[in-house]
């Protein structure tokens, strides 16, 4: 038996092993959750990059201030989006 300096009560090896097992389980669950969060963040970063690319394509189609032409941006965007997906 060992003595816990904080509580001044004897702690058995079995009790310590149980606590270690409990903490190991908690650490494993936290690691799994962290891995999931990292994957989700990576997927979100890809979606953001794709959205930025689509926005830039739309912005590139906008007429310059000196250009008097009208563009049908909605029709062009819908046709491109259906090709992208």
PyMOL Python script that loads the backbone (N, CA, C, O; Angstrom):
from pymol import cmd

cmd.read_pdbstr("""\
ATOM      1  N   UNK A   1       0.831  -1.186   0.000  1.00  0.00           N
ATOM      2  CA  UNK A   1       0.000   0.000   0.000  1.00  0.00           C
ATOM      3  C   UNK A   1       0.871   1.243   0.000  1.00  0.00           C
ATOM      4  O   UNK A   1       1.953   1.298   0.584  1.00  0.00           O
ATOM      5  N   UNK A   2       0.328   2.245  -0.697  1.00  0.00           N
ATOM      6  CA  UNK A   2       1.036   3.514  -0.745  1.00  0.00           C
ATOM      7  C   UNK A   2       0.176   4.583  -0.082  1.00  0.00           C
ATOM      8  O   UNK A   2      -1.029   4.406   0.098  1.00  0.00           O
ATOM      9  N   UNK A   3       0.797   5.665   0.269  1.00  0.00           N
ATOM     10  CA  UNK A   3       0.088   6.744   0.945  1.00  0.00           C
ATOM     11  C   UNK A   3      -0.069   7.908  -0.028  1.00  0.00           C
ATOM     12  O   UNK A   3       0.901   8.356  -0.640  1.00  0.00           O
ATOM     13  N   UNK A   4      -1.310   8.395  -0.161  1.00  0.00           N
ATOM     14  CA  UNK A   4      -1.587   9.577  -0.964  1.00  0.00           C
ATOM     15  C   UNK A   4      -1.311  10.787  -0.082  1.00  0.00           C
ATOM     16  O   UNK A   4      -1.940  10.941   0.965  1.00  0.00           O
ATOM     17  N   UNK A   5      -0.393  11.638  -0.483  1.00  0.00           N
ATOM     18  CA  UNK A   5       0.006  12.783   0.336  1.00  0.00           C
ATOM     19  C   UNK A   5      -1.111  13.806   0.511  1.00  0.00           C
ATOM     20  O   UNK A   5      -1.104  14.562   1.483  1.00  0.00           O
ATOM     21  N   UNK A   6      -2.071  13.843  -0.411  1.00  0.00           N
ATOM     22  CA  UNK A   6      -3.127  14.841  -0.314  1.00  0.00           C
ATOM     23  C   UNK A   6      -4.210  14.424   0.677  1.00  0.00           C
ATOM     24  O   UNK A   6      -4.698  15.255   1.442  1.00  0.00           O
ATOM     25  N   UNK A   7      -4.585  13.168   0.671  1.00  0.00           N
ATOM     26  CA  UNK A   7      -5.676  12.714   1.526  1.00  0.00           C
ATOM     27  C   UNK A   7      -5.167  11.976   2.762  1.00  0.00           C
ATOM     28  O   UNK A   7      -5.923  11.789   3.716  1.00  0.00           O
ATOM     29  N   UNK A   8      -3.939  11.567   2.765  1.00  0.00           N
ATOM     30  CA  UNK A   8      -3.345  10.814   3.857  1.00  0.00           C
ATOM     31  C   UNK A   8      -4.084   9.499   4.109  1.00  0.00           C
ATOM     32  O   UNK A   8      -4.179   9.040   5.247  1.00  0.00           O
ATOM     33  N   UNK A   9      -4.613   8.890   3.020  1.00  0.00           N
ATOM     34  CA  UNK A   9      -5.277   7.596   3.131  1.00  0.00           C
ATOM     35  C   UNK A   9      -4.502   6.604   2.281  1.00  0.00           C
ATOM     36  O   UNK A   9      -3.964   6.965   1.234  1.00  0.00           O
ATOM     37  N   UNK A  10      -4.444   5.370   2.721  1.00  0.00           N
ATOM     38  CA  UNK A  10      -3.753   4.366   1.913  1.00  0.00           C
ATOM     39  C   UNK A  10      -4.511   4.111   0.607  1.00  0.00           C
ATOM     40  O   UNK A  10      -5.741   4.062   0.584  1.00  0.00           O
ATOM     41  N   UNK A  11      -3.750   3.950  -0.471  1.00  0.00           N
ATOM     42  CA  UNK A  11      -4.325   3.656  -1.785  1.00  0.00           C
ATOM     43  C   UNK A  11      -3.756   2.332  -2.248  1.00  0.00           C
ATOM     44  O   UNK A  11      -2.542   2.129  -2.264  1.00  0.00           O
ATOM     45  N   UNK A  12      -4.639   1.448  -2.618  1.00  0.00           N
ATOM     46  CA  UNK A  12      -4.184   0.133  -3.061  1.00  0.00           C
ATOM     47  C   UNK A  12      -3.750   0.188  -4.522  1.00  0.00           C
ATOM     48  O   UNK A  12      -4.169   1.060  -5.282  1.00  0.00           O
ATOM     49  N   UNK A  13      -2.911  -0.754  -4.888  1.00  0.00           N
ATOM     50  CA  UNK A  13      -2.474  -0.875  -6.277  1.00  0.00           C
ATOM     51  C   UNK A  13      -3.684  -1.121  -7.171  1.00  0.00           C
ATOM     52  O   UNK A  13      -3.765  -0.589  -8.278  1.00  0.00           O
ATOM     53  N   UNK A  14      -4.618  -1.924  -6.687  1.00  0.00           N
ATOM     54  CA  UNK A  14      -5.832  -2.220  -7.469  1.00  0.00           C
ATOM     55  C   UNK A  14      -6.628  -0.947  -7.744  1.00  0.00           C
ATOM     56  O   UNK A  14      -7.134  -0.747  -8.848  1.00  0.00           O
ATOM     57  N   UNK A  15      -6.732  -0.090  -6.733  1.00  0.00           N
ATOM     58  CA  UNK A  15      -7.437   1.176  -6.893  1.00  0.00           C
ATOM     59  C   UNK A  15      -6.733   2.059  -7.928  1.00  0.00           C
ATOM     60  O   UNK A  15      -7.377   2.676  -8.777  1.00  0.00           O
ATOM     61  N   UNK A  16      -5.411   2.106  -7.841  1.00  0.00           N
ATOM     62  CA  UNK A  16      -4.645   2.879  -8.822  1.00  0.00           C
ATOM     63  C   UNK A  16      -4.816   2.321 -10.231  1.00  0.00           C
ATOM     64  O   UNK A  16      -4.960   3.081 -11.189  1.00  0.00           O
ATOM     65  N   UNK A  17      -4.801   1.005 -10.357  1.00  0.00           N
ATOM     66  CA  UNK A  17      -4.974   0.376 -11.667  1.00  0.00           C
ATOM     67  C   UNK A  17      -6.357   0.701 -12.240  1.00  0.00           C
ATOM     68  O   UNK A  17      -6.497   0.950 -13.437  1.00  0.00           O
ATOM     69  N   UNK A  18      -7.372   0.695 -11.377  1.00  0.00           N
ATOM     70  CA  UNK A  18      -8.724   1.042 -11.827  1.00  0.00           C
ATOM     71  C   UNK A  18      -8.791   2.485 -12.307  1.00  0.00           C
ATOM     72  O   UNK A  18      -9.419   2.779 -13.324  1.00  0.00           O
ATOM     73  N   UNK A  19      -8.148   3.377 -11.579  1.00  0.00           N
ATOM     74  CA  UNK A  19      -8.119   4.784 -11.980  1.00  0.00           C
ATOM     75  C   UNK A  19      -7.368   4.965 -13.294  1.00  0.00           C
ATOM     76  O   UNK A  19      -7.801   5.721 -14.164  1.00  0.00           O
ATOM     77  N   UNK A  20      -6.255   4.274 -13.433  1.00  0.00           N
ATOM     78  CA  UNK A  20      -5.476   4.350 -14.674  1.00  0.00           C
ATOM     79  C   UNK A  20      -6.311   3.844 -15.845  1.00  0.00           C
ATOM     80  O   UNK A  20      -6.306   4.442 -16.921  1.00  0.00           O
ATOM     81  N   UNK A  21      -7.025   2.745 -15.635  1.00  0.00           N
ATOM     82  CA  UNK A  21      -7.874   2.186 -16.698  1.00  0.00           C
ATOM     83  C   UNK A  21      -8.975   3.178 -17.081  1.00  0.00           C
ATOM     84  O   UNK A  21      -9.261   3.365 -18.264  1.00  0.00           O
ATOM     85  N   UNK A  22      -9.583   3.802 -16.093  1.00  0.00           N
ATOM     86  CA  UNK A  22     -10.624   4.791 -16.343  1.00  0.00           C
ATOM     87  C   UNK A  22     -10.066   5.977 -17.133  1.00  0.00           C
ATOM     88  O   UNK A  22     -10.664   6.417 -18.116  1.00  0.00           O
ATOM     89  N   UNK A  23      -8.922   6.485 -16.694  1.00  0.00           N
ATOM     90  CA  UNK A  23      -8.304   7.619 -17.384  1.00  0.00           C
ATOM     91  C   UNK A  23      -7.853   7.248 -18.795  1.00  0.00           C
ATOM     92  O   UNK A  23      -7.945   8.069 -19.708  1.00  0.00           O
ATOM     93  N   UNK A  24      -7.373   6.034 -18.980  1.00  0.00           N
ATOM     94  CA  UNK A  24      -6.968   5.577 -20.308  1.00  0.00           C
ATOM     95  C   UNK A  24      -8.172   5.553 -21.244  1.00  0.00           C
ATOM     96  O   UNK A  24      -8.071   5.965 -22.399  1.00  0.00           O
ATOM     97  N   UNK A  25      -9.301   5.076 -20.748  1.00  0.00           N
ATOM     98  CA  UNK A  25     -10.530   5.071 -21.545  1.00  0.00           C
ATOM     99  C   UNK A  25     -10.956   6.474 -21.932  1.00  0.00           C
ATOM    100  O   UNK A  25     -11.343   6.725 -23.074  1.00  0.00           O
ATOM    101  N   UNK A  26     -10.881   7.389 -20.970  1.00  0.00           N
ATOM    102  CA  UNK A  26     -11.236   8.782 -21.253  1.00  0.00           C
ATOM    103  C   UNK A  26     -10.288   9.389 -22.280  1.00  0.00           C
ATOM    104  O   UNK A  26     -10.725  10.096 -23.188  1.00  0.00           O
ATOM    105  N   UNK A  27      -9.003   9.118 -22.141  1.00  0.00           N
ATOM    106  CA  UNK A  27      -8.022   9.644 -23.100  1.00  0.00           C
ATOM    107  C   UNK A  27      -8.277   9.092 -24.496  1.00  0.00           C
ATOM    108  O   UNK A  27      -8.170   9.823 -25.481  1.00  0.00           O
ATOM    109  N   UNK A  28      -8.612   7.815 -24.590  1.00  0.00           N
ATOM    110  CA  UNK A  28      -8.894   7.212 -25.894  1.00  0.00           C
ATOM    111  C   UNK A  28     -10.119   7.851 -26.544  1.00  0.00           C
ATOM    112  O   UNK A  28     -10.119   8.116 -27.746  1.00  0.00           O
ATOM    113  N   UNK A  29     -11.166   8.099 -25.748  1.00  0.00           N
ATOM    114  CA  UNK A  29     -12.364   8.754 -26.291  1.00  0.00           C
ATOM    115  C   UNK A  29     -12.042  10.170 -26.746  1.00  0.00           C
ATOM    116  O   UNK A  29     -12.500  10.606 -27.802  1.00  0.00           O
ATOM    117  N   UNK A  30     -11.259  10.886 -25.954  1.00  0.00           N
ATOM    118  CA  UNK A  30     -10.870  12.242 -26.343  1.00  0.00           C
ATOM    119  C   UNK A  30     -10.030  12.241 -27.617  1.00  0.00           C
ATOM    120  O   UNK A  30     -10.194  13.113 -28.470  1.00  0.00           O
ATOM    121  N   UNK A  31      -9.137  11.273 -27.747  1.00  0.00           N
ATOM    122  CA  UNK A  31      -8.317  11.168 -28.957  1.00  0.00           C
ATOM    123  C   UNK A  31      -9.190  10.882 -30.174  1.00  0.00           C
ATOM    124  O   UNK A  31      -8.969  11.449 -31.244  1.00  0.00           O
ATOM    125  N   UNK A  32     -10.179  10.008 -30.017  1.00  0.00           N
ATOM    126  CA  UNK A  32     -11.107   9.715 -31.113  1.00  0.00           C
ATOM    127  C   UNK A  32     -11.887  10.963 -31.518  1.00  0.00           C
ATOM    128  O   UNK A  32     -12.053  11.245 -32.704  1.00  0.00           O
ATOM    129  N   UNK A  33     -12.364  11.707 -30.516  1.00  0.00           N
ATOM    130  CA  UNK A  33     -13.094  12.942 -30.796  1.00  0.00           C
ATOM    131  C   UNK A  33     -12.193  13.958 -31.490  1.00  0.00           C
ATOM    132  O   UNK A  33     -12.628  14.639 -32.418  1.00  0.00           O
ATOM    133  N   UNK A  34     -10.953  14.064 -31.050  1.00  0.00           N
ATOM    134  CA  UNK A  34     -10.006  14.983 -31.671  1.00  0.00           C
ATOM    135  C   UNK A  34      -9.762  14.605 -33.124  1.00  0.00           C
ATOM    136  O   UNK A  34      -9.735  15.474 -33.996  1.00  0.00           O
ATOM    137  N   UNK A  35      -9.585  13.322 -33.390  1.00  0.00           N
ATOM    138  CA  UNK A  35      -9.379  12.870 -34.769  1.00  0.00           C
ATOM    139  C   UNK A  35     -10.575  13.221 -35.641  1.00  0.00           C
ATOM    140  O   UNK A  35     -10.405  13.637 -36.787  1.00  0.00           O
ATOM    141  N   UNK A  36     -11.781  13.058 -35.112  1.00  0.00           N
ATOM    142  CA  UNK A  36     -12.986  13.398 -35.859  1.00  0.00           C
ATOM    143  C   UNK A  36     -13.040  14.897 -36.142  1.00  0.00           C
ATOM    144  O   UNK A  36     -13.387  15.311 -37.249  1.00  0.00           O
ATOM    145  N   UNK A  37     -12.702  15.698 -35.156  1.00  0.00           N
ATOM    146  CA  UNK A  37     -12.706  17.152 -35.332  1.00  0.00           C
ATOM    147  C   UNK A  37     -11.695  17.567 -36.398  1.00  0.00           C
ATOM    148  O   UNK A  37     -11.983  18.442 -37.215  1.00  0.00           O
ATOM    149  N   UNK A  38     -10.532  16.956 -36.397  1.00  0.00           N
ATOM    150  CA  UNK A  38      -9.507  17.276 -37.397  1.00  0.00           C
ATOM    151  C   UNK A  38     -10.012  16.928 -38.794  1.00  0.00           C
ATOM    152  O   UNK A  38      -9.817  17.700 -39.733  1.00  0.00           O
ATOM    153  N   UNK A  39     -10.659  15.771 -38.939  1.00  0.00           N
ATOM    154  CA  UNK A  39     -11.210  15.372 -40.248  1.00  0.00           C
ATOM    155  C   UNK A  39     -12.293  16.344 -40.696  1.00  0.00           C
ATOM    156  O   UNK A  39     -12.326  16.753 -41.857  1.00  0.00           O
ATOM    157  N   UNK A  40     -13.183  16.714 -39.770  1.00  0.00           N
ATOM    158  CA  UNK A  40     -14.256  17.649 -40.104  1.00  0.00           C
ATOM    159  C   UNK A  40     -13.692  19.010 -40.494  1.00  0.00           C
ATOM    160  O   UNK A  40     -14.194  19.652 -41.416  1.00  0.00           O
ATOM    161  N   UNK A  41     -12.662  19.444 -39.802  1.00  0.00           N
ATOM    162  CA  UNK A  41     -12.049  20.737 -40.123  1.00  0.00           C
ATOM    163  C   UNK A  41     -11.407  20.697 -41.502  1.00  0.00           C
ATOM    164  O   UNK A  41     -11.498  21.661 -42.262  1.00  0.00           O
ATOM    165  N   UNK A  42     -10.765  19.593 -41.822  1.00  0.00           N
ATOM    166  CA  UNK A  42     -10.152  19.442 -43.135  1.00  0.00           C
ATOM    167  C   UNK A  42     -11.215  19.469 -44.230  1.00  0.00           C
ATOM    168  O   UNK A  42     -11.033  20.117 -45.260  1.00  0.00           O
ATOM    169  N   UNK A  43     -12.321  18.766 -44.006  1.00  0.00           N
ATOM    170  CA  UNK A  43     -13.412  18.763 -44.984  1.00  0.00           C
ATOM    171  C   UNK A  43     -14.002  20.161 -45.137  1.00  0.00           C
ATOM    172  O   UNK A  43     -14.330  20.577 -46.249  1.00  0.00           O
ATOM    173  N   UNK A  44     -14.138  20.882 -44.039  1.00  0.00           N
ATOM    174  CA  UNK A  44     -14.670  22.238 -44.087  1.00  0.00           C
ATOM    175  C   UNK A  44     -13.714  23.166 -44.835  1.00  0.00           C
ATOM    176  O   UNK A  44     -14.163  24.029 -45.590  1.00  0.00           O
ATOM    177  N   UNK A  45     -12.429  23.007 -44.640  1.00  0.00           N
ATOM    178  CA  UNK A  45     -11.445  23.833 -45.351  1.00  0.00           C
ATOM    179  C   UNK A  45     -11.546  23.606 -46.856  1.00  0.00           C
ATOM    180  O   UNK A  45     -11.424  24.549 -47.637  1.00  0.00           O
ATOM    181  N   UNK A  46     -11.766  22.363 -47.262  1.00  0.00           N
ATOM    182  CA  UNK A  46     -11.918  22.058 -48.687  1.00  0.00           C
ATOM    183  C   UNK A  46     -13.176  22.730 -49.232  1.00  0.00           C
ATOM    184  O   UNK A  46     -13.150  23.299 -50.323  1.00  0.00           O
ATOM    185  N   UNK A  47     -14.272  22.668 -48.482  1.00  0.00           N
ATOM    186  CA  UNK A  47     -15.514  23.304 -48.918  1.00  0.00           C
ATOM    187  C   UNK A  47     -15.345  24.814 -49.035  1.00  0.00           C
ATOM    188  O   UNK A  47     -15.856  25.431 -49.971  1.00  0.00           O
ATOM    189  N   UNK A  48     -14.632  25.404 -48.090  1.00  0.00           N
ATOM    190  CA  UNK A  48     -14.400  26.852 -48.125  1.00  0.00           C
ATOM    191  C   UNK A  48     -13.581  27.219 -49.352  1.00  0.00           C
ATOM    192  O   UNK A  48     -13.891  28.198 -50.032  1.00  0.00           O
ATOM    193  N   UNK A  49     -12.545  26.450 -49.643  1.00  0.00           N
ATOM    194  CA  UNK A  49     -11.709  26.712 -50.815  1.00  0.00           C
ATOM    195  C   UNK A  49     -12.533  26.608 -52.091  1.00  0.00           C
ATOM    196  O   UNK A  49     -12.404  27.444 -52.985  1.00  0.00           O
ATOM    197  N   UNK A  50     -13.379  25.587 -52.179  1.00  0.00           N
ATOM    198  CA  UNK A  50     -14.245  25.434 -53.355  1.00  0.00           C
ATOM    199  C   UNK A  50     -15.198  26.617 -53.496  1.00  0.00           C
ATOM    200  O   UNK A  50     -15.391  27.134 -54.597  1.00  0.00           O
ATOM    201  N   UNK A  51     -15.788  27.043 -52.391  1.00  0.00           N
ATOM    202  CA  UNK A  51     -16.711  28.179 -52.425  1.00  0.00           C
ATOM    203  C   UNK A  51     -15.984  29.450 -52.847  1.00  0.00           C
ATOM    204  O   UNK A  51     -16.517  30.234 -53.631  1.00  0.00           O
ATOM    205  N   UNK A  52     -14.777  29.660 -52.338  1.00  0.00           N
ATOM    206  CA  UNK A  52     -14.003  30.838 -52.728  1.00  0.00           C
ATOM    207  C   UNK A  52     -13.698  30.814 -54.218  1.00  0.00           C
ATOM    208  O   UNK A  52     -13.729  31.850 -54.881  1.00  0.00           O
ATOM    209  N   UNK A  53     -13.409  29.642 -54.736  1.00  0.00           N
ATOM    210  CA  UNK A  53     -13.132  29.501 -56.166  1.00  0.00           C
ATOM    211  C   UNK A  53     -14.369  29.847 -56.987  1.00  0.00           C
ATOM    212  O   UNK A  53     -14.270  30.559 -57.987  1.00  0.00           O
ATOM    213  N   UNK A  54     -15.533  29.349 -56.574  1.00  0.00           N
ATOM    214  CA  UNK A  54     -16.772  29.662 -57.293  1.00  0.00           C
ATOM    215  C   UNK A  54     -17.079  31.149 -57.240  1.00  0.00           C
ATOM    216  O   UNK A  54     -17.490  31.734 -58.242  1.00  0.00           O
ATOM    217  N   UNK A  55     -16.884  31.762 -56.083  1.00  0.00           N
ATOM    218  CA  UNK A  55     -17.120  33.203 -55.945  1.00  0.00           C
ATOM    219  C   UNK A  55     -16.180  33.979 -56.856  1.00  0.00           C
ATOM    220  O   UNK A  55     -16.591  34.939 -57.507  1.00  0.00           O
ATOM    221  N   UNK A  56     -14.918  33.562 -56.904  1.00  0.00           N
ATOM    222  CA  UNK A  56     -13.956  34.259 -57.756  1.00  0.00           C
ATOM    223  C   UNK A  56     -14.343  34.140 -59.230  1.00  0.00           C
ATOM    224  O   UNK A  56     -14.188  35.098 -59.988  1.00  0.00           O
ATOM    225  N   UNK A  57     -14.846  32.969 -59.643  1.00  0.00           N
ATOM    226  CA  UNK A  57     -15.298  32.806 -61.033  1.00  0.00           C
ATOM    227  C   UNK A  57     -16.429  33.776 -61.346  1.00  0.00           C
ATOM    228  O   UNK A  57     -16.459  34.384 -62.417  1.00  0.00           O
ATOM    229  N   UNK A  58     -17.362  33.918 -60.402  1.00  0.00           N
ATOM    230  CA  UNK A  58     -18.472  34.853 -60.601  1.00  0.00           C
ATOM    231  C   UNK A  58     -17.946  36.278 -60.680  1.00  0.00           C
ATOM    232  O   UNK A  58     -18.355  37.045 -61.552  1.00  0.00           O
ATOM    233  N   UNK A  59     -17.047  36.634 -59.780  1.00  0.00           N
ATOM    234  CA  UNK A  59     -16.491  37.990 -59.788  1.00  0.00           C
ATOM    235  C   UNK A  59     -15.731  38.273 -61.078  1.00  0.00           C
ATOM    236  O   UNK A  59     -15.772  39.391 -61.592  1.00  0.00           O
ATOM    237  N   UNK A  60     -15.043  37.272 -61.597  1.00  0.00           N
ATOM    238  CA  UNK A  60     -14.300  37.462 -62.843  1.00  0.00           C
ATOM    239  C   UNK A  60     -15.233  37.700 -64.027  1.00  0.00           C
ATOM    240  O   UNK A  60     -14.826  38.310 -65.016  1.00  0.00           O
ATOM    241  N   UNK A  61     -16.472  37.232 -63.942  1.00  0.00           N
ATOM    242  CA  UNK A  61     -17.432  37.417 -65.032  1.00  0.00           C
ATOM    243  C   UNK A  61     -18.124  38.768 -64.985  1.00  0.00           C
ATOM    244  O   UNK A  61     -18.716  39.198 -65.975  1.00  0.00           O
ATOM    245  N   UNK A  62     -18.055  39.430 -63.860  1.00  0.00           N
ATOM    246  CA  UNK A  62     -18.719  40.728 -63.761  1.00  0.00           C
ATOM    247  C   UNK A  62     -18.103  41.690 -64.762  1.00  0.00           C
ATOM    248  O   UNK A  62     -16.886  41.708 -64.946  1.00  0.00           O
ATOM    249  N   UNK A  63     -18.940  42.488 -65.406  1.00  0.00           N
ATOM    250  CA  UNK A  63     -18.396  43.434 -66.387  1.00  0.00           C
ATOM    251  C   UNK A  63     -17.575  44.520 -65.693  1.00  0.00           C
ATOM    252  O   UNK A  63     -17.849  44.908 -64.557  1.00  0.00           O
ATOM    253  N   UNK A  64     -16.587  44.983 -66.395  1.00  0.00           N
ATOM    254  CA  UNK A  64     -15.794  46.099 -65.883  1.00  0.00           C
ATOM    255  C   UNK A  64     -16.664  47.354 -65.901  1.00  0.00           C
ATOM    256  O   UNK A  64     -17.687  47.383 -66.586  1.00  0.00           O
ATOM    257  N   UNK A  65     -16.284  48.365 -65.176  1.00  0.00           N
ATOM    258  CA  UNK A  65     -17.096  49.581 -65.115  1.00  0.00           C
ATOM    259  C   UNK A  65     -17.223  50.234 -66.490  1.00  0.00           C
ATOM    260  O   UNK A  65     -18.199  50.939 -66.745  1.00  0.00           O
ATOM    261  N   UNK A  66     -16.265  50.014 -67.371  1.00  0.00           N
ATOM    262  CA  UNK A  66     -16.331  50.589 -68.717  1.00  0.00           C
ATOM    263  C   UNK A  66     -17.111  49.697 -69.683  1.00  0.00           C
ATOM    264  O   UNK A  66     -17.389  50.113 -70.808  1.00  0.00           O
ATOM    265  N   UNK A  67     -17.467  48.488 -69.269  1.00  0.00           N
ATOM    266  CA  UNK A  67     -18.183  47.534 -70.122  1.00  0.00           C
ATOM    267  C   UNK A  67     -19.689  47.697 -69.903  1.00  0.00           C
ATOM    268  O   UNK A  67     -20.172  47.567 -68.778  1.00  0.00           O
ATOM    269  N   UNK A  68     -20.430  47.982 -70.977  1.00  0.00           N
ATOM    270  CA  UNK A  68     -21.872  48.204 -70.858  1.00  0.00           C
ATOM    271  C   UNK A  68     -22.680  46.941 -71.118  1.00  0.00           C
ATOM    272  O   UNK A  68     -23.910  46.997 -71.110  1.00  0.00           O
ATOM    273  N   UNK A  69     -22.030  45.807 -71.349  1.00  0.00           N
ATOM    274  CA  UNK A  69     -22.754  44.558 -71.610  1.00  0.00           C
ATOM    275  C   UNK A  69     -23.418  44.056 -70.332  1.00  0.00           C
ATOM    276  O   UNK A  69     -22.967  44.337 -69.222  1.00  0.00           O
ATOM    277  N   UNK A  70     -24.488  43.314 -70.518  1.00  0.00           N
ATOM    278  CA  UNK A  70     -25.152  42.682 -69.379  1.00  0.00           C
ATOM    279  C   UNK A  70     -24.867  41.194 -69.442  1.00  0.00           C
ATOM    280  O   UNK A  70     -24.858  40.597 -70.518  1.00  0.00           O
ATOM    281  N   UNK A  71     -24.635  40.598 -68.275  1.00  0.00           N
ATOM    282  CA  UNK A  71     -24.365  39.166 -68.206  1.00  0.00           C
ATOM    283  C   UNK A  71     -25.482  38.478 -67.445  1.00  0.00           C
ATOM    284  O   UNK A  71     -26.028  39.027 -66.488  1.00  0.00           O
ATOM    285  N   UNK A  72     -25.814  37.283 -67.877  1.00  0.00           N
ATOM    286  CA  UNK A  72     -26.777  36.478 -67.140  1.00  0.00           C
ATOM    287  C   UNK A  72     -25.975  35.566 -66.213  1.00  0.00           C
ATOM    288  O   UNK A  72     -25.722  34.406 -66.537  1.00  0.00           O
ATOM    289  N   UNK A  73     -25.581  36.097 -65.067  1.00  0.00           N
ATOM    290  CA  UNK A  73     -24.713  35.368 -64.145  1.00  0.00           C
ATOM    291  C   UNK A  73     -25.409  34.146 -63.567  1.00  0.00           C
ATOM    292  O   UNK A  73     -24.781  33.102 -63.386  1.00  0.00           O
ATOM    293  N   UNK A  74     -26.687  34.265 -63.279  1.00  0.00           N
ATOM    294  CA  UNK A  74     -27.396  33.146 -62.669  1.00  0.00           C
ATOM    295  C   UNK A  74     -27.413  31.950 -63.604  1.00  0.00           C
ATOM    296  O   UNK A  74     -27.152  30.828 -63.171  1.00  0.00           O
ATOM    297  N   UNK A  75     -27.711  32.163 -64.863  1.00  0.00           N
ATOM    298  CA  UNK A  75     -27.752  31.058 -65.822  1.00  0.00           C
ATOM    299  C   UNK A  75     -26.375  30.420 -65.976  1.00  0.00           C
ATOM    300  O   UNK A  75     -26.271  29.195 -66.017  1.00  0.00           O
ATOM    301  N   UNK A  76     -25.328  31.216 -66.061  1.00  0.00           N
ATOM    302  CA  UNK A  76     -23.972  30.681 -66.190  1.00  0.00           C
ATOM    303  C   UNK A  76     -23.557  29.916 -64.939  1.00  0.00           C
ATOM    304  O   UNK A  76     -22.911  28.873 -65.038  1.00  0.00           O
ATOM    305  N   UNK A  77     -23.914  30.412 -63.786  1.00  0.00           N
ATOM    306  CA  UNK A  77     -23.545  29.763 -62.531  1.00  0.00           C
ATOM    307  C   UNK A  77     -24.266  28.427 -62.384  1.00  0.00           C
ATOM    308  O   UNK A  77     -23.664  27.446 -61.949  1.00  0.00           O
ATOM    309  N   UNK A  78     -25.535  28.381 -62.739  1.00  0.00           N
ATOM    310  CA  UNK A  78     -26.294  27.132 -62.617  1.00  0.00           C
ATOM    311  C   UNK A  78     -25.714  26.066 -63.532  1.00  0.00           C
ATOM    312  O   UNK A  78     -25.577  24.913 -63.123  1.00  0.00           O
ATOM    313  N   UNK A  79     -25.374  26.427 -64.754  1.00  0.00           N
ATOM    314  CA  UNK A  79     -24.826  25.425 -65.673  1.00  0.00           C
ATOM    315  C   UNK A  79     -23.469  24.929 -65.196  1.00  0.00           C
ATOM    316  O   UNK A  79     -23.169  23.743 -65.327  1.00  0.00           O
ATOM    317  N   UNK A  80     -22.648  25.808 -64.650  1.00  0.00           N
ATOM    318  CA  UNK A  80     -21.334  25.384 -64.146  1.00  0.00           C
ATOM    319  C   UNK A  80     -21.475  24.536 -62.894  1.00  0.00           C
ATOM    320  O   UNK A  80     -20.761  23.548 -62.726  1.00  0.00           O
ATOM    321  N   UNK A  81     -22.394  24.918 -62.016  1.00  0.00           N
ATOM    322  CA  UNK A  81     -22.577  24.173 -60.776  1.00  0.00           C
ATOM    323  C   UNK A  81     -23.024  22.749 -61.071  1.00  0.00           C
ATOM    324  O   UNK A  81     -22.563  21.811 -60.420  1.00  0.00           O
ATOM    325  N   UNK A  82     -23.901  22.576 -62.028  1.00  0.00           N
ATOM    326  CA  UNK A  82     -24.352  21.225 -62.353  1.00  0.00           C
ATOM    327  C   UNK A  82     -23.224  20.397 -62.943  1.00  0.00           C
ATOM    328  O   UNK A  82     -23.209  19.178 -62.770  1.00  0.00           O
ATOM    329  N   UNK A  83     -22.274  21.027 -63.638  1.00  0.00           N
ATOM    330  CA  UNK A  83     -21.116  20.304 -64.163  1.00  0.00           C
ATOM    331  C   UNK A  83     -20.134  19.960 -63.053  1.00  0.00           C
ATOM    332  O   UNK A  83     -19.503  18.904 -63.091  1.00  0.00           O
ATOM    333  N   UNK A  84     -19.997  20.847 -62.057  1.00  0.00           N
ATOM    334  CA  UNK A  84     -19.045  20.629 -60.964  1.00  0.00           C
ATOM    335  C   UNK A  84     -19.487  19.489 -60.062  1.00  0.00           C
ATOM    336  O   UNK A  84     -18.648  18.756 -59.537  1.00  0.00           O
ATOM    337  N   UNK A  85     -20.785  19.328 -59.874  1.00  0.00           N
ATOM    338  CA  UNK A  85     -21.283  18.320 -58.919  1.00  0.00           C
ATOM    339  C   UNK A  85     -21.413  17.010 -59.531  1.00  0.00           C
ATOM    340  O   UNK A  85     -21.817  16.056 -58.867  1.00  0.00           O
TER     341      UNK A  85
END
""", "prot")
cmd.dss("prot")
cmd.show_as("cartoon", "prot")
cmd.util.cbc("prot")
cmd.orient("prot")
